[in-house]
Amino acid sequence: MIREIRGMLTFGPSPCLETPCMPGTAFQINEGNSVWYLKWNGRLLDCGDEFDGTRLQEGMHLRVSGVETILKDIYGLEHKVVELGSLEKL
């Protein structure tokens, strides 16, 4: 399903996806009480990444759209993810 999200870009820990859990970081968009991880080209976006010519920085206000998915970590916890199709700075 295609999802459009508006919110502030934050930077924080990424879900543990491999055993052993290797700590990592990832960008997220906070929309209300929901947190969405941003994914592109098969991986979660991290510090220093850009999308479609826009360098991602914590605190940016964005409107993104893309395919909504759920990512399950090694503990069975589900995390909301959007595979980016478009991104617009607000």
Secondary structure, 3 states (H helix, E strand, C coil): CEEEEEEEEEEEECCCCCCCCCCCEEEEEEECCEEEEEEECCEECCCCCEECCEECCCCCEEEEEEEEEEEECCCCCEEEEEEEEEEEEC
